Amino acid sequence: MRATVDKNLCMGCGLCSDICPEVFDFDGSKAIAKVGKVPAEAEAACRDAAEQCPPEAIKIEEE
């Protein structure tokens, strides 16, 4: 599974990095996915972060 963040939609609230710090971090005021492939142990938290993202900026791709 892979996660990406649309920087045009991201509002920089920090919710994703609070929920799943293994995958999400910040580059300035916008979130980034800091890993290419989401580690298996972080998949549930990553999905949760995507579901809770207020502007729906996180996209999940299943492999």
C-alpha positions as CSV (number, residue, x, y, z in Angstrom):
1,M,0.0,0.0,0.0
2,R,1.2,3.5,-0.8
3,A,0.0,6.9,0.6
4,T,0.3,10.3,-1.1
5,V,-0.7,13.7,0.1
6,D,-2.1,16.3,-2.4
7,K,-0.3,19.5,-1.2
8,N,-2.9,21.6,-3.0
9,L,-5.6,20.2,-0.7
10,C,-3.6,19.8,2.5
11,M,-4.4,22.5,5.1
12,G,-1.6,21.6,7.4
13,C,-3.7,20.6,10.4
14,G,-1.3,17.8,11.5
15,L,-3.9,15.2,12.2
16,C,-2.3,12.7,9.8
17,S,1.1,12.9,11.5
18,D,-0.5,12.6,14.9
19,I,-2.4,9.4,13.9
20,C,0.3,7.8,11.8
21,P,3.8,9.3,12.4
22,E,5.4,6.3,10.8
23,V,4.1,7.5,7.4
24,F,3.3,11.2,7.6
25,D,5.5,14.2,8.4
26,F,5.6,17.9,7.5
27,D,7.5,19.7,4.8
28,G,7.1,23.3,5.9
29,S,3.4,23.8,6.5
30,K,2.1,20.9,4.4
31,A,2.0,17.2,5.1
32,I,4.1,14.6,3.2
33,A,4.2,10.9,3.0
34,K,7.8,10.2,4.1
35,V,7.8,6.6,3.0
36,G,7.3,5.0,-0.4
37,K,5.6,1.8,0.8
38,V,3.6,1.9,4.0
39,P,4.9,-0.6,6.5
40,A,2.4,-3.4,7.2
41,E,2.2,-2.5,10.9
42,A,1.2,1.1,10.0
43,E,-1.4,0.3,7.4
44,A,-4.4,0.5,9.7
45,A,-3.2,3.9,11.2
46,C,-2.5,5.1,7.7
47,R,-6.0,4.3,6.5
48,D,-7.4,6.0,9.6
49,A,-5.4,9.1,8.9
50,A,-6.7,9.2,5.3
51,E,-10.3,8.8,6.5
52,Q,-10.0,11.5,9.1
53,C,-8.2,14.0,6.9
54,P,-10.5,17.1,6.8
55,P,-9.8,18.1,3.2
56,E,-9.4,14.5,2.0
57,A,-5.9,15.3,0.8
58,I,-4.5,11.7,1.5
59,K,-4.9,9.1,-1.2
60,I,-4.3,5.4,-0.6
61,E,-3.2,3.1,-3.3
62,E,-3.4,-0.7,-2.7
63,E,-0.7,-2.7,-4.3
